[in-house]
Amino acid sequence: MKIGVVSGNVVSTINFPFFDSKKLMICDYLNSDGSTSGYTIAVDRVGAGVGETVLIMDEGNSARQMFGLDTGPIRAVIVGIVDAADFGETEVG
């Protein structure tokens, strides 16, 4: 699992049927110093919004299991909204 910040929404008019009625969010990964590096596109399961710090399950097999799939085009899922995280000198949330 990783911690990230939601930086935007993804809208697509043509997609794989699995993504119908699912909210896709762009999430920037957070480093322990509070900076960001890299990003992923994750299916939102918790109603997260832009600017929120989130917990991301970034493991394809586990993500598919959350939706009851054996195979499918999913890798990352937002599974929680972070209230606070303490990285020593850096606090997030």
C-alpha positions as CSV (number, residue, x, y, z in Angstrom):
1,M,0.0,0.0,0.0
2,K,1.0,3.5,-0.7
3,I,0.0,7.0,0.4
4,G,-0.9,9.6,-2.2
5,V,-2.7,12.8,-2.9
6,V,-5.6,13.0,-5.3
7,S,-4.6,15.5,-8.0
8,G,-7.5,15.1,-10.5
9,N,-10.2,13.1,-12.1
10,V,-10.0,11.0,-15.2
11,V,-12.9,11.1,-17.7
12,S,-13.1,8.8,-20.7
13,T,-15.9,8.4,-23.2
14,I,-14.7,5.1,-24.5
15,N,-13.3,2.5,-22.1
16,F,-13.3,-1.1,-21.0
17,P,-16.8,-2.0,-19.7
18,F,-15.4,-2.7,-16.2
19,F,-14.9,1.0,-15.7
20,D,-18.5,2.0,-16.4
21,S,-19.9,3.9,-13.4
22,K,-16.5,3.8,-11.6
23,K,-14.7,7.0,-10.6
24,L,-11.1,7.2,-11.7
25,M,-8.7,9.5,-9.9
26,I,-5.1,10.6,-10.6
27,C,-3.1,10.1,-7.4
28,D,0.4,11.5,-6.9
29,Y,2.5,9.3,-4.6
30,L,3.8,10.9,-1.4
31,N,7.4,10.5,-0.2
32,S,8.3,10.4,3.5
33,D,9.4,14.1,3.3
34,G,5.9,15.2,2.0
35,S,7.1,15.7,-1.6
36,T,5.5,13.8,-4.5
37,S,7.1,11.5,-7.0
38,G,5.2,9.6,-9.7
39,Y,1.5,8.9,-10.0
40,T,-1.1,6.3,-10.6
41,I,-4.6,6.2,-11.8
42,A,-6.8,4.5,-9.2
43,V,-10.4,3.4,-9.0
44,D,-12.0,5.3,-6.1
45,R,-13.9,3.0,-3.6
46,V,-14.3,5.6,-0.8
47,G,-15.5,8.8,-2.3
48,A,-12.2,10.7,-2.2
49,G,-11.9,14.2,-3.7
50,V,-9.2,16.3,-5.3
51,G,-6.6,17.4,-2.7
52,E,-7.3,14.6,-0.2
53,T,-4.6,12.3,1.1
54,V,-5.5,8.7,0.4
55,L,-4.4,5.2,1.0
56,I,-3.8,3.4,-2.3
57,M,-3.6,-0.4,-2.8
58,D,-1.3,-0.5,-5.8
59,E,-1.1,-4.3,-6.4
60,G,-3.0,-5.6,-9.4
61,N,-4.0,-8.9,-8.0
62,S,-5.3,-7.5,-4.8
63,A,-7.2,-4.8,-6.7
64,R,-8.9,-7.3,-8.9
65,Q,-9.9,-9.4,-5.8
66,M,-11.6,-6.4,-4.3
67,F,-14.0,-6.4,-7.4
68,G,-14.2,-10.2,-7.6
69,L,-12.3,-10.4,-10.8
70,D,-9.8,-13.2,-11.9
71,T,-8.4,-11.0,-14.7
72,G,-9.1,-7.4,-15.6
73,P,-7.6,-4.0,-16.5
74,I,-7.2,-2.7,-12.9
75,R,-4.0,-2.1,-10.9
76,A,-4.7,0.5,-8.2
77,V,-7.6,1.2,-5.9
78,I,-8.2,4.0,-3.4
79,V,-9.1,2.2,-0.2
80,G,-9.0,4.9,2.5
81,I,-8.9,8.6,3.2
82,V,-6.0,9.5,5.5
83,D,-6.8,11.7,8.4
84,A,-3.2,12.1,9.5
85,A,0.2,10.4,8.9
86,D,3.4,11.1,10.9
87,F,6.7,10.7,9.0
88,G,8.9,11.9,11.9
89,E,9.4,15.6,11.2
90,T,6.8,15.7,8.4
91,E,3.1,15.4,9.1
92,V,0.5,14.8,6.4
93,G,-3.3,15.2,6.7
